[in-house]
C-alpha cells in the first residue's frame, strides 16, 4: 500500500478533483450503458410479444 | 449450396443470439474482476509519479479508453466491409452495436485527457495533432450513428454508414502516429514514461489490467447490443417468434 492515510488517498496529492473527476465519469458510464442496453433488450422482447398477439 | 445459403441467412443470427446472450454475464464478471484488481494496483499500490504527481493516475483509464476508441473504430469499419461484401445480417448489426460504445470510449478518452491536461499542461485543451485527430474520431462515430440510426431506409443507412466508416479509417494511423509525425504537446509512448523499472512495472500492470477490463466490458456490451439488434431485425422470423413464446411460457 502506497498511502499512509485514507485522507491522503482521497486528496491524491492535491489532484483529487482531477483524478476522481476522471474515474467517476468512467464508472458512471460503464454502469449506465449496460443498464440502458438491458432495458432496450427487454423493451424489444415485449414489443415483439405484443405484436405477436 | 442451398443448405450453406440457409445457414448464413437463417441459422447464424439465432446461433449468435444464443451464444452471445449466454456469454454476456461472464464477460461482465471478467470485466469487473480485472477492473477491481486494476484499481487496486493503480490507485492503492502504485507509487506517485515524480514529475506529474498523483494526477498521473488518470492514465490508468485514459490510455485504455483511448486504445479502445481506436480498436473499436477499426472493428466497426471491418464489420462494415464484411457487411458490404457479403450482406450478412450479423455484420451490419455488429457495426451498429460497436458505434455507441466506441463513441463513449472516445468521449471518455477526451474527458480524462482534459482532466489530466489541466494540472499537468496547465490547459484543458490544445489544438495539437493527437487531441484534434481524437476529436475527429468522435465526429466520425457521431456521423456514423447519425447516418445509420437516422436513416428511414435501414439498408441504405447502413451502406452509407459503412462507406463513411471505411473512409474514416485513414484517421486511425493519424491518431496513433501523430505524436511522432508532429511536434505535439501530447507525449509519446506511455510505457517509456517512467524512470525506475520497478515503478514502471506496477504502472504497466495496472494499465494492462484495466485494458483487459475494458476489452471484456466492450465485448459484453457489444454482444448484448448486437443480440438486441438481431432480435429487432429478425422480429418476423420463426426462431424469434418461437424464442419469445418459449419465454412467455416459462
Interface residues (C-beta under 8 A of the other chain):
Chain A: X1 X2 X3 X9 X12 X13 X14 X15 X18 X19 X21 X22 X23 X25 X26 X29 X30 X33 X34 X37 X38 X40 X41 X44 X45 X47 X48 X49 X51 X52
Chain B: X28 X43 X44 X45 X46 X47 X48 X53 X54 X55 X57 X58 X61 X62 X65 X100 X101 X104 X108 X111 X112 X115 X116 X118 X119 X217 X220 X221 X224 X225 X227 X228 X231 X232 X235 X240 X241 X244 X245 X247 X248
